[in-house]
Amino acid sequence: MKKLILILSILFIAGCSYAGREPWHNYLHVPRAWLMDPHFSEYKQAREQLELEHIKGKCSYVEYKEKMQQLNMKYQEEVNKREETLSFFE
């Protein structure tokens, strides 16, 4: 009986800490709601920012291409490093 009360208390606290950030059914039907890649999110945000700068005319096309190439290289290095780390555990 004490174990049941303990388990229910833990579930109650976990439910309260969740505080409805996402409806629970999203986790079942929308997998992207429970999987996030911080490296890709940062890369995507930086890419969008760079594209906005070019569209607004704050940088030339040549500068845009150079910065985009640097951004892509940096992201590729992060991906390679992560894959290398993960392959170590296999």
Secondary structure in CASP SS format (residue, H / E / C, confidence):
PFRMAT SS
TARGET T0000
AUTHOR 0000-0000-0000
METHOD secondary structure of the structure
MODEL  1
M C 1.00
K H 1.00
K H 1.00
L H 1.00
I H 1.00
L H 1.00
I H 1.00
L H 1.00
S H 1.00
I H 1.00
L H 1.00
F H 1.00
I H 1.00
A H 1.00
G H 1.00
C H 1.00
S H 1.00
Y H 1.00
A C 1.00
G C 1.00
R C 1.00
E C 1.00
P C 1.00
W H 1.00
H H 1.00
N H 1.00
Y H 1.00
L H 1.00
H H 1.00
V C 1.00
P H 1.00
R H 1.00
A H 1.00
W C 1.00
L C 1.00
M C 1.00
D C 1.00
P H 1.00
H H 1.00
F H 1.00
S H 1.00
E H 1.00
Y H 1.00
K H 1.00
Q H 1.00
A H 1.00
R H 1.00
E H 1.00
Q H 1.00
L H 1.00
E H 1.00
L H 1.00
E H 1.00
H H 1.00
I H 1.00
K C 1.00
G C 1.00
K C 1.00
C C 1.00
S C 1.00
Y H 1.00
V H 1.00
E H 1.00
Y H 1.00
K H 1.00
E H 1.00
K H 1.00
M H 1.00
Q H 1.00
Q H 1.00
L H 1.00
N H 1.00
M H 1.00
K H 1.00
Y H 1.00
Q H 1.00
E H 1.00
E H 1.00
V H 1.00
N H 1.00
K H 1.00
R H 1.00
E H 1.00
E H 1.00
T H 1.00
L H 1.00
S H 1.00
F H 1.00
F C 1.00
E C 1.00
END
